Amino acid sequence: MKVFEIRDPGTPGALRPTDREEPVPGPGEVLIEIRAASLNYRDLLILRGHYPNLRLPLIPLSDGAGTVVATGPGVSRVKIGDRVAGTFHQNWIDGPPPRHAIALGGDRDGVLAERVLLPEEGLVRIPDSLSFEEAATLPCAAVTAWNALFVQGSLRPGERVLVQGTGGVSLFALQFAKMAGAEVIVTSSSDQKLEKAARLGADSGINYRTFPEWDREVLSRTEGQGVDHVVEVGGAGTIARSLSCTRPGGHVAVIGVLSGGQAELPVFPVLAKQLRLQGIYVGSRTHFEQMLKAIVRNRIKPAIDRVIPFSSAPDAFRALEEENFTGKICLKF
């Protein structure tokens, strides 16, 4: 069985192909033939060696979809032939997050392999309306956006949402927010990417190179009121401006660290405007299943920038690093 694994993070050639013995499912376990996978910024941090406490060698990637080819004793949630995707947190089924969440491609081996073994509780069935590539984009980015907007944010029609950038989480947030009848403002450093966001339904786009003080531009475009929700993926370099352009009583979903993970938090605007900051680390299996129902009913199609062959997996990481893409980068097996 061919896999890609990381043996020495942060070094040239850290991601390498190798052969492993095919696993055999035990009680409650399911063997899945992976048909497609997708990448997240987290995967790049892991490859660079910027992620703590990794068990090496590690098969990376949290997001994959495929077909059940074997089941162990006692499995009842899925059967051979089912189309499935793994959940990001294998032990977060419902309710509040567990104290020690187990994430694919970090806490345990991920899905950059021809076949993977997962517990049946860590799987969801994927709808026939989605290709394997489309389904593979969902476990991390889409569930994160869903949790941020609907579970933690309680998004309502007519509210305003600020989405930072045009990566996977951001474009899912754009699509979900428009599905719910919200007004969406998108920021980006590229007019071309803003045009793609507009084709997905964005009501307004702000190039933050043209408008370095983009929070003031957001306030200008909202008649000085600010937005109800911010999908904050920038981190240290953007959090202060996100707080600035959020309305009193608004919600900031803190998701990413693209511009750094350590920031001085401007406490006064949080207090004065009574803002709610909510950390989002993906979501539960229940969130995933609820989201799938909405995707099917609203015929949402994930935004995929490119699909790269499994054999060229290092090229997918290089494409992620170059940041010249919108939506998701996928691998086809």
CORRA-V808975 format. One record per backbone hydrogen bond with DSSP energy under -1.0 kcal/mol. NH is the residue of the N-H (numbers start at 1). CO is the residue of the C=O. If there is no record, write none. Layout:
# CORRA-V808975
NH/CO, NH/CO
This chain:
# CORRA-V808975
3/18, 4/112, 5/16, 6/58, 7/14, 10/47, 11/8, 14/11, 16/5, 18/3, 20/1, 28/73, 29/26, 30/118, 31/70, 32/116, 33/67, 34/114, 35/65, 36/65, 37/331, 38/63, 39/329, 43/40, 45/41, 46/42, 47/43, 48/44, 49/46, 50/45, 58/6, 65/36, 66/84, 67/33, 68/82, 69/31, 70/31, 72/29, 75/72, 81/68, 82/79, 84/66, 85/124, 86/64, 87/122, 90/102, 92/89, 104/88, 105/108, 106/103, 106/108, 107/103, 108/103, 110/59, 111/61, 112/60, 113/111, 114/2, 116/32, 118/30, 120/28, 122/119, 123/120, 124/85, 126/83, 130/127, 135/131, 136/132, 137/134, 138/135, 143/138, 144/140, 145/141, 146/142, 147/143, 148/144, 149/145, 150/146, 151/146, 152/147, 155/149, 158/181, 159/156, 161/183, 162/229, 163/185, 164/231, 165/187, 171/167, 172/168, 173/169, 174/170, 175/171, 176/172, 177/173, 178/174, 179/175, 180/176, 181/178, 182/177, 183/159, 185/161, 186/204, 187/163, 188/206, 194/190, 195/191, 196/192, 197/193, 198/194, 199/195, 201/198, 202/197, 203/184, 204/184, 206/186, 208/188, 211/207, 214/212, 216/213, 217/213, 218/214, 219/215, 220/216, 221/217, 223/220, 224/219, 225/222, 227/245, 228/160, 229/160, 230/251, 231/162, 232/230, 232/253, 236/260, 238/235, 239/235, 242/238, 243/239, 244/240, 245/241, 247/227, 249/273, 250/247, 251/228, 252/276, 253/230, 254/278, 255/232, 256/232, 258/233, 259/234, 260/257, 267/265, 271/267, 272/268, 273/269, 275/270, 276/250, 278/252, 280/254, 285/92, 286/93, 288/284, 289/285, 290/286, 291/287, 292/288, 293/289, 294/290, 295/291, 296/292, 297/293, 298/294, 300/295, 305/328, 306/328, 308/330, 310/332, 312/309, 313/310, 315/312, 317/313, 318/314, 319/315, 320/316, 321/317, 322/318, 325/323, 327/166, 328/303, 330/306, 331/37, 332/308, 333/35
